[in-house]
Amino acid sequence: MKQTFILFLISLCVLSCSDNSDPSQNISATPTFKFSHYWNNEAVTSSDFSTIQYTNQNGDLLSIERLRYVISDITFTTATGENLRLGDYNLVDVTNNNGLNYIPTTQIPIGTYANVSFTFGFDNEDNAKNYLDLNSESFNVPDMLGGGYHYMQFDGKYLDTNATEQGFNYHAIRAVDNPGANPTFPQDTFFTVNLGQITITNTVEIEIRANLAEWFRNPNVWDLNELNQTLMPNSAAQIMMFENGQTVFSLGEVIP
C-alpha cells in the first residue's frame, strides 16, 4: 500500500510539474491579435479622425480620414527554427472598427516561441490570388499598375504652405514602373514584421502597436507638400514607404 501511494505521488508530480514551454506538445490554442494605433504616445481611434491635430516630422499639420491595411502570413517560429505558418490574412480597418481584434482560423500548440512575425501587405504569390472580401471592399490595384491589392490606404488632409487644407492619399502597393499593359516591378515593397519571443497560453491576447507617425519620418522625412497624391505609380515613393514602414509596428502587451 505504501509503495502504491509513493508511485501515485510521483505520477502526480510529473503531471503537474511538466514543462509547458515546449510547443511540440499536443495542447493547442487560438491566440487573439489586438491591433492598436498611436501617434507617438497618443492613442488613435476612429473617433479621432477628420480633425487636423497631428504634426509629422516635417512639421506638416494633418488629419486622418481613413486608415486600413492588410497583414498576412502570421508565423510562429520555435526554438529549433521550425516555422508554423498560419497562411491567412486580416484587413485592419480602423475607420470602421473592423479587424482590430483578429483570431486566426488555425490553432497552434501552446508554449514559448522564439519569434512571431507577420507580413505587411501580401507577398507576391499571395498578392496574385483572388480575395472576394477584399474585392468587395474595393481594395484592388488597377491592372495597369500590376493588379493585386493595396497593402494600405492611409488618407487624410494637411495644411499646405498657405495654410489651406489639401488631401493626401498615402497608399502602399507593390512598387511598379511603366504603368500600362506591361508594368515592371523594381523592388518588393511588402515586408516582414518580427515581434520577438512570445509565450502562447490557452487564452493569450497579443497586442500589435502601430505608431502612425513613423510612416512620415524614419528614415525618410515625408514632405506632404511634395508627396501627397498619385503615389501609387511612383515607385520611388513606394520604396520610401517600404523603408519607413520598418519601424511602424511593434509588440505591445501580451495578456496570458
Secondary structure by P-SEA (a helix, b strand, c coil): caaaaaaaaaaaaaaaacccccccccbbbbbbbbbbbbccccccccccccccccccccbbbbbbcccccccccbbbbccccccccccbbbbbccccccccbbbbccccccccccbbbbbccccccccccccaaaaaaccccccccccccccbbbbbcccccccbbbbbbbcccccccccccbbbbccccbbbbbbcbbbbccbbbbbbbbccccccccccccccccccccccccaaaaaaaaaaaccccccccccc
